[in-house]
Each structure stands twice: as C-alpha cells, then as structure tokens.
Amino acid sequence: MPLILEASNLSLNDVHRLLKLEKLANGSFTDFLSLEPVSELEQQDLLRIRNDFERYSSEGKISEGLVKFLTLAPLMRLAGFMMCRFG
C-alpha cells in the first residue's frame, strides 16, 4: 500500500529524507549546464547566491518567494537584466 502524506504538513527536511535527496559533494555549477567560462568575480557572486540559499534551506525557512528573492533576482542581475521600480 502506498504511503500517502499531506504535503502541507511536510517540512523541506522531510522531503529530502523521504526522497533520499543528497547534496552533491563537488558543488560545481557546470555539472548540469554548458556555460561559458565565468570570471572570478562572477564565480564569487554565484557562490554567494548558493551559500545564501543553502543557509536558509538548511534551517527549513524557505518559501517560493524567498527562493525568488535569494536566487532569481541576483542571477538576473548577473545576466545583465536591470531591475526597475515602478510607481
């Protein structure tokens, strides 16, 4: 009989444990993507983004909005997109 769980009652740590998800040891950004070489400054920015995400994720304090704030906005800035304020 399959195990049925209420998703709203699960923490991120529960999901990692149930799905047996593990962090990759090498921490490389290029394992899954073909990227142009990045500068040392860009590499430092990427590491900062990853470390910020991991810090919040490990504490279980992560939401969809926080993921966007921690990752998408800095990555868009690195990609050359300008963030504009309206109003």
C-alpha positions as CSV (number, residue, x, y, z in Angstrom):
1,M,0.0,0.0,0.0
2,P,1.5,3.4,-1.0
3,L,2.3,5.9,1.7
4,I,0.1,9.0,1.4
5,L,1.2,12.2,3.1
6,E,-0.4,15.6,3.4
7,A,2.1,17.9,1.6
8,S,1.2,20.9,3.8
9,N,2.4,19.0,6.8
10,L,5.9,18.2,5.4
11,S,9.0,20.3,6.1
12,L,11.7,20.6,3.5
13,N,13.9,18.3,5.6
14,D,11.1,15.7,5.5
15,V,11.0,15.9,1.7
16,H,14.8,15.5,1.5
17,R,14.6,12.4,3.8
18,L,11.7,10.8,2.1
19,L,13.1,11.3,-1.5
20,K,16.6,10.5,-0.3
21,L,17.9,13.7,-1.8
22,E,21.6,14.5,-1.2
23,K,23.8,17.5,-1.8
24,L,26.5,17.0,-4.4
25,A,29.9,17.0,-2.8
26,N,31.7,18.9,-5.5
27,G,29.4,21.9,-5.6
28,S,30.1,22.6,-9.3
29,F,27.7,24.8,-11.3
30,T,28.7,23.2,-14.6
31,D,27.6,19.6,-13.9
32,F,24.2,20.2,-15.4
33,L,24.7,23.1,-17.8
34,S,27.0,24.1,-20.6
35,L,28.2,27.5,-19.6
36,E,30.7,30.0,-21.0
37,P,33.6,30.4,-18.6
38,V,32.8,32.9,-15.8
39,S,35.1,35.4,-14.3
40,E,36.4,35.2,-10.7
41,L,34.0,37.9,-9.7
42,E,31.0,36.1,-11.3
43,Q,32.1,32.9,-9.6
44,Q,32.2,34.7,-6.2
45,D,28.7,36.0,-6.9
46,L,27.4,32.6,-7.8
47,L,28.9,31.1,-4.6
48,R,27.4,33.8,-2.5
49,I,24.0,33.1,-4.1
50,R,24.3,29.4,-3.4
51,N,25.5,29.9,0.2
52,D,22.6,32.3,0.9
53,F,20.2,29.7,-0.5
54,E,21.8,26.8,1.4
55,R,21.8,28.7,4.7
56,Y,18.0,29.4,4.6
57,S,17.3,25.9,3.1
58,S,19.2,24.1,5.9
59,E,17.2,25.9,8.5
60,G,13.9,25.0,6.8
61,K,13.0,28.6,6.4
62,I,12.4,28.7,2.7
63,S,9.3,29.7,0.7
64,E,8.7,30.2,-3.0
65,G,9.0,33.9,-2.6
66,L,12.3,33.6,-0.7
67,V,13.7,31.3,-3.4
68,K,12.9,34.0,-6.0
69,F,14.5,36.7,-3.8
70,L,17.6,34.7,-3.0
71,T,18.3,33.3,-6.4
72,L,16.4,34.7,-9.3
73,A,16.9,38.4,-8.7
74,P,20.7,38.1,-8.2
75,L,21.0,35.7,-11.2
76,M,19.0,38.1,-13.4
77,R,21.3,41.0,-12.3
78,L,24.4,38.8,-13.2
79,A,22.8,38.1,-16.6
80,G,22.5,41.8,-17.3
81,F,18.9,42.4,-16.6
82,M,18.1,45.7,-14.9
83,M,15.7,45.7,-12.1
84,C,13.2,48.6,-12.4
85,R,10.9,50.0,-9.8
86,F,7.5,51.3,-11.0
87,G,5.4,53.8,-9.3
